[in-house]
Amino acid sequence: MKIKYPQSFPIAIIPTPLQKIKYENKNFLIKRDDFTGSLLSGNKVRKLEFLLKNAKKKRAEYIFTCGGEQSNHARATLLAAKKYGFKVKLFLWGKDSVNAKGNLFLDKFFGADISFLNKENYSDVNNIMQEEAETLIKKGKKVYVIPEGGSNAIGIWGYIKFIDELNKQINLKQIDGIYSASGSGGTAAGLLVGASLFKLPLKIYAVNVLYSKEELRKKIINSAEGCIYEFDLSCKLDENNLVIVDGFSKEGYKNINKNKLKLIKSFGEQTGILLDPAYTGKGFTAYYENILLKRKGMKVIFVHTGGMFGSFAKSKEYLSV
Ligand SMILES: Cc1ncc(COP(=O)(O)O)c(C=O)c1O
């Protein structure tokens, strides 16, 4: 099936490998989206291919985006946008530190202009970004604001294309579902639209790490429906194919509990794969408990969405298990 994709920049190193993994004598498939690049790596890179091209077409000079202080999306946006000649401003929920680690270290090292916001102000980040953009617009500048996680009708094309890519690596008609960690919901939204476009009855499992179950479902459906509407796609969403997997981030988005750290460590020692504390560590714990232990016969692919640098910001916790 031929899909007419919006224009994009070639930023991600794709196709990423689809690997057969053995962990505790359990075999499963993992799609390595942590391999989309080195510093410019993870799931956000696929979205940025479409978003930054769109920004260039609109002749933007500035890119604004937001996230937590360990935001993988913010780090990837900074690096990719600078490469394409944009000026970048990041609006981060957290505090500055002379001893910055992980993603924040990279943001600072690569010369990011950062506005730090506390939790309360961050809840209004879209308005804050918009107001600051207006100030520049009044001076005749063009600003392109990318929402949290790059999750909008354009960004999610990254994960529509992912379905196309994965379907060439394995016949997805023989697969029951795709499992990944979900924050702003764009990855799951793209997977849902992609599965629908390619007429694949895949279950899309989204492990919520940031928002409530209801909020996340709404975000995913809104992004997916928004994309179908804006690009006039000939497909219809089956909302039953979206499964929100709840209860795996009770310790909070910025934390990770001891049991999950133990699994991350044991998985890492057996496979050489590092899972991050905010997303993939929680996503994999859910996959391990719900699929590998309980639904052994199911063919569900786990997507490693990246986030490695977040682990370096929690080295003390990682080494304490
Ligand atoms: C490593 C990693 N995995 C998963 C996600 C979640 O992706 P989405 O925001 O598209 O739901 C993110 C988002 O920041 C991420 O950085």
The ligand as a MOL file (V3000), in Angstrom:
LIG
                    3D

  0  0  0     0  0            999 V3000
M  V30 BEGIN CTAB
M  V30 COUNTS 16 16 0 0 0
M  V30 BEGIN ATOM
M  V30 1 C 12.1470 7.4990 25.8650 0
M  V30 2 C 10.7270 7.8600 25.6360 0
M  V30 3 N 9.8380 6.8780 25.5110 0
M  V30 4 C 8.5210 7.1390 25.3300 0
M  V30 5 C 8.0610 8.4400 25.2710 0
M  V30 6 C 6.5970 8.6770 25.1110 0
M  V30 7 O 6.2950 9.0820 23.8330 0
M  V30 8 P 4.9830 9.9590 23.5710 0
M  V30 9 O 5.2250 11.2990 24.2010 0
M  V30 10 O 4.9020 10.0180 22.1020 0
M  V30 11 O 3.8560 9.2600 24.2140 0
M  V30 12 C 8.9590 9.4970 25.3900 0
M  V30 13 C 8.4690 10.8950 25.3810 0
M  V30 14 O 9.1150 11.8160 25.7820 0
M  V30 15 C 10.3280 9.2060 25.5740 0
M  V30 16 O 11.2340 10.1860 25.7070 0
M  V30 END ATOM
M  V30 BEGIN BOND
M  V30 1 1 1 2
M  V30 2 1 2 3
M  V30 3 2 2 15
M  V30 4 2 3 4
M  V30 5 1 4 5
M  V30 6 1 5 6
M  V30 7 2 5 12
M  V30 8 1 6 7
M  V30 9 1 7 8
M  V30 10 2 8 9
M  V30 11 1 8 10
M  V30 12 1 8 11
M  V30 13 1 12 13
M  V30 14 1 12 15
M  V30 15 2 13 14
M  V30 16 1 15 16
M  V30 END BOND
M  V30 END CTAB
M  END
